[in-house]
Amino acid sequence: MINLPKPLIVGISEYSFAYDNTLYDLHNEWGLTDIEKKAVRIAPEAQDTNFTDTVVHELLHAITAEWLPKSGSLTEAQVTMLAHGLTQILNPL
């Protein structure tokens, strides 16, 4: 299994990462960010092809919550497109 990131500081909050074996089967999702608990859950199935994209996607939800709390959040489609773009840039690094 791919190692998850260590807890990361986003704004003034620390977000933890954990695998969730039920996430994909129950919710058909690769990842989920719990803003209240400051926790990012990743489905183990995400590691096959879209691990980086999933982590970046979930971090964008955290960034939006921490840095744009009063402005509203980005739509899921906006987060997805930004994650794809950032993953394309970061993967070769």
The 8 nearest C-alpha neighbors of each residue, nearest first, counted from 0:
[[1, 2, 46, 43, 3, 47, 18, 44],
 [2, 0, 3, 46, 50, 43, 47, 4],
 [3, 1, 0, 4, 5, 17, 46, 18],
 [2, 4, 1, 16, 5, 17, 18, 41],
 [5, 3, 6, 16, 2, 7, 15, 54],
 [4, 6, 7, 3, 15, 16, 2, 14],
 [7, 5, 15, 14, 13, 4, 16, 8],
 [8, 6, 14, 13, 5, 9, 15, 4],
 [7, 9, 13, 12, 10, 14, 11, 6],
 [10, 8, 12, 11, 13, 62, 7, 65],
 [9, 11, 65, 12, 8, 66, 62, 13],
 [10, 12, 9, 8, 13, 65, 66, 14],
 [13, 11, 9, 8, 10, 14, 37, 65],
 [12, 14, 8, 7, 9, 6, 37, 15],
 [15, 13, 37, 38, 7, 6, 8, 12],
 [14, 16, 6, 38, 39, 37, 13, 7],
 [17, 15, 39, 40, 38, 3, 6, 4],
 [18, 16, 40, 41, 19, 39, 15, 3],
 [17, 19, 41, 40, 42, 43, 20, 16],
 [18, 20, 42, 21, 22, 41, 40, 17],
 [19, 21, 22, 42, 43, 18, 23, 24],
 [22, 20, 24, 19, 25, 23, 42, 26],
 [21, 23, 42, 26, 19, 25, 24, 20],
 [24, 22, 27, 28, 26, 25, 42, 21],
 [23, 25, 21, 27, 22, 26, 20, 28],
 [26, 24, 22, 23, 21, 27, 28, 20],
 [25, 27, 28, 23, 22, 24, 21, 29],
 [28, 26, 23, 24, 25, 22, 29, 21],
 [29, 27, 23, 26, 30, 22, 31, 42],
 [30, 28, 42, 45, 23, 41, 53, 22],
 [31, 29, 41, 40, 28, 42, 53, 57],
 [30, 32, 40, 39, 57, 33, 41, 29],
 [33, 31, 39, 57, 38, 34, 40, 60],
 [32, 34, 38, 36, 35, 37, 39, 31],
 [33, 35, 37, 36, 32, 61, 38, 64],
 [34, 36, 37, 33, 38, 32, 64, 14],
 [35, 37, 38, 33, 34, 14, 32, 39],
 [38, 36, 14, 34, 35, 33, 13, 15],
 [39, 37, 15, 14, 33, 36, 32, 16],
 [38, 40, 32, 16, 31, 15, 33, 17],
 [39, 41, 17, 31, 30, 18, 19, 16],
 [42, 40, 30, 18, 19, 29, 17, 43],
 [41, 43, 29, 19, 44, 22, 45, 18],
 [44, 42, 45, 46, 18, 41, 20, 19],
 [45, 43, 42, 46, 47, 29, 23, 41],
 [46, 44, 50, 43, 49, 29, 47, 42],
 [45, 47, 50, 44, 48, 43, 49, 1],
 [48, 46, 45, 44, 49, 50, 43, 1],
 [49, 47, 46, 50, 45, 51, 44, 52],
 [48, 50, 52, 45, 51, 53, 46, 47],
 [49, 51, 46, 45, 53, 52, 48, 54],
 [52, 50, 54, 53, 49, 55, 86, 90],
 [51, 53, 55, 49, 86, 50, 54, 82],
 [52, 54, 56, 50, 51, 55, 49, 30],
 [53, 55, 51, 57, 56, 52, 58, 50],
 [56, 54, 58, 52, 53, 57, 82, 51],
 [57, 55, 82, 53, 59, 54, 58, 52],
 [56, 58, 60, 54, 59, 55, 32, 53],
 [59, 57, 61, 55, 60, 56, 62, 54],
 [58, 60, 62, 56, 61, 57, 63, 55],
 [59, 61, 63, 57, 58, 62, 64, 56],
 [60, 62, 58, 64, 59, 63, 65, 57],
 [63, 61, 59, 65, 64, 60, 66, 58],
 [62, 64, 67, 60, 66, 61, 65, 72],
 [63, 65, 61, 68, 62, 67, 66, 60],
 [66, 64, 62, 63, 10, 67, 68, 61],
 [65, 67, 63, 62, 64, 68, 10, 61],
 [68, 66, 63, 70, 69, 64, 65, 71],
 [69, 67, 64, 70, 71, 65, 66, 63],
 [70, 68, 71, 67, 72, 66, 64, 65],
 [71, 69, 67, 68, 72, 66, 63, 73],
 [72, 70, 69, 68, 67, 73, 63, 64],
 [71, 73, 63, 74, 67, 70, 64, 68],
 [74, 72, 77, 78, 75, 71, 63, 60],
 [73, 75, 77, 76, 78, 72, 79, 71],
 [74, 76, 78, 77, 79, 73, 80, 60],
 [77, 75, 79, 74, 78, 80, 73, 81],
 [78, 76, 74, 80, 79, 75, 73, 81],
 [79, 77, 75, 81, 76, 80, 82, 56],
 [78, 80, 76, 82, 77, 81, 75, 83],
 [79, 81, 83, 77, 82, 78, 76, 84],
 [80, 82, 84, 78, 83, 79, 85, 77],
 [83, 81, 56, 79, 85, 80, 84, 55],
 [84, 82, 80, 86, 81, 85, 87, 79],
 [83, 85, 81, 87, 82, 86, 80, 88],
 [86, 84, 88, 82, 87, 83, 89, 81],
 [85, 87, 89, 83, 88, 52, 84, 90],
 [86, 88, 84, 85, 90, 89, 83, 91],
 [87, 89, 85, 86, 90, 84, 91, 92],
 [90, 88, 86, 92, 91, 87, 85, 51],
 [89, 91, 92, 86, 87, 88, 51, 85],
 [92, 90, 89, 88, 87, 86, 85, 51],
 [91, 89, 90, 88, 87, 86, 85, 51]]
